[in-house]
Amino acid sequence: MTSKELLYVEDALGHETFMKSCSQKASTQIQDATLSTYMKELEEKHNELCSKFLNLL
């Protein structure tokens, strides 16, 4: 992998980590059960994407 490609992966990993933490915080603070469940699903999706990016390295 080139250094430029590694920078892209690092950037994408940073974005996914940020989105995972945002959805995790939101799912615990939201009162509506349906919306909270949706946020937990988003958290899991971003967690999976983080794992995929880490596997590239």
N, C-alpha and C positions, 0 to 999 in steps of 0.2 A: 504494500500500500504506500502511495506517495505521501509526502508530508502534507500536501494540500487536502488529500482525501482524509487523512487523519484529523485535520482541523475541522472538516465537515462533520465527521463522526462525533468529535468532541462537542461541537456546537449543537448538534442534534440531541446528543445525550444530555447536555445542559438544559435544553428546552423541555425534553421529556421529564427530567427530574423536577423541574420547576412546575410543570403541569400536574405531575403526580402529587406533589406537596400541596398545591392549590386545591385540587379535587379532594384530597384527604382532609384538609382543614374544613372545606365547605361541607363535606358529608357529615361531619360531626356537629356543625353549627346550624344546619338547616332543620327546621321544624317539620316540614312537609315530608311524610314518609316516602312518597313516590319520587320526589326530587332527590331526597337523600340516597335512595337506592340507585338512582341514575348516576349520581356523583360517585358512588362506590364502584359502579361499573366502569366509569371513566378512569378512576384511580387504577383499577385492575388493568385496563387497556394500556394506560401509560406505563404501568409497571412491566407489562409484557414487552412493550416497545423498548424500554430501557434495557431489558435483558437481551433483546435482539441486537441492539447497538453494542452492548458490552461483548457479545459473542463475536462481533466483527473484529474486535481487537484480539 
